[in-house]
Amino acid sequence: MPQVLELDQVSKDYPAHRAVNGVSLNVGRGEFFSLLGPSGCGKTTTLRMVAGFEDPTTGQIRLNGAGIEHLKPYQRNVSTVFQNYALFPHLTVQQNVEFGLRRRAENHIGQRVRQVLELVQLTGKESRYPAQLSGGERQRVALARSLVLEPDVLLLDEPLSALDPNLRKQVRAELKNIQRQTGITFLFVTHDQEEALSLSDRLGVMNGGELQQVGTPQDLYLRPRTHFVASFLGLVNWIDGVGVRPEATRVTKQPAQAGARSLPARVVQSIFLGNCVHVEARMDAGQTVVAEVSRLGESFSEGEAVDVWWQPGDELTFE
Amino acid sequence: MKRLRAWFLAPTWAVMLCLFVAPLCIILAYSLLTRGTWGGISRPWSIESYQRLADPIYLGILWRSFWIAGAATILCLLLGFPLALFISRSGKRKNLYLSLVILPFWTSFLVRTYAWMFLLRDTGLINTVLQKLGLIHDPLPLLYNDGAVILGLVYGYLPFMVLPLYAALERLDRNLLEAAADLGAKPWVALTRVVIPLSAPGIRAGTILVFIPCLGAYLTPDLLGGGKTVMIGNLIQNQFTTARDWPFGSAVSLTLMAIVLVLLLAFVRREEGGLV
């Protein structure tokens, strides 16, 4: 896959602190790449440096092989979908989507706007103002406004966080769909690990301004390189320095399978979650673990003596 | 509850009735009477004062007032917009700069207008300095002309333009400017396509707050314009003092009010939200 965006040892210093510290990453053409991390980890600053709203203190950013650090935002062929959408309130949907095309004095503006509005399913809303749209519709206008420019990279800054949770899952599916259909490279910033895992071709996990690990969702979930990556992507039971995911942790009343590692424990509580059950058990050493078990299997009651066990292959190990 | 509301509103109603509605009715009555022999008013009722307004002399004064007030308003807008934009972007210093904008109000407008006379007159500071530097031989005619009046009005009413503009620009979402740049708009385009349209309520409010008092100004044209630059405010003042023609003065006042009202309605009608 040819590289469309390359970050080479990019850092950003603010007077009081270093927001981004030596981040290097490559994004391939047509890839859906996510930057995942807690708030303040530097992911948004990284995105803003690619957009041109912030200048990197050191390092290089290349778009199609050419350095763009010195270009103004309006000179870069990237486009941003803002967290609050930043739609122009005085312009209609049509005028918002046209805005970028008019700045470039492009041809067939009407036709291209029609096509992109069809893609995001906003046909018929051309003459509405942003204030007359629902949250989901505004989000799609913001997306259309950037997509219509066919940018080399589309930058998305937590675009789903302002939507209510039910809508979020639906929009997530649409977003992935649109990315596949258009083939445009997406650089997606989020703090929601489920979002990042389900949408991305590859993702990078950031913490404290540093990029901790880059890989496919499976790579990062199953083979995290640091404690932070392991914990951020999902629950981990830490047992004697070894990490085991709840779904790989077994709780049984019978002794463990041969070859498994096993510890005696007592059930603290059993939490019914609908599609599965979380059994919380305390080992004799005092540690508590959570095991995700099928609701169709055994049921457990408080105080019951059980074996907690897991296969050595499911252990998360770190260098 | 209703009673309490009535009690709280009573003082305002009293003030409005005694000091606004009643005088307005008196002025209306005066404007429809005839000038008394020794000033004041007398019968019969007539609309002659209003008919006299059609005289080219008075129409000329009206026209002159409009263009001077209009020029002052446009200059206030041109000077005030960059200033308001600058203040709205100044972070922690915003409050300091806003205080500086308001600072002149601590001194009487009359005193400040006199100060301009000292600066602008033939033997004033500006002419003296320019002559000492040898840049000019004869003093420049800086005072007692339209330019001096416009200068005085711009100086006096600039804060009324800056403050509503600042309020509008302060509310502007910074992300919108980034979005404009992101979509390929150079700074000038972002200014004309995004910033100015979105600060329209502030522009409208500032324009009204500057234009209306400028239209009725009499102190500034009187002091800085000398006898030459007569605006409608001076005409009204003259009718009540020197000319002792109260009915005509009243008629001019009411006509000015009516014109302002019509303009205001036309101006505000365009925005459903109202004045600001």
Interface residues (C-beta under 8 A of the other chain):
Chain A: A51 G52 F53 K72 P73 Y74 V78 S79 T80 F82 N84 A86 L87 F88 P89 H90 F99 G100 R103 R104 R145 S146 L149
Chain B: D173 N175 L176 E178 A179 A180 A181 D182 L183 G184 A185 K186 V189 R193 V194 P197 L198 A200
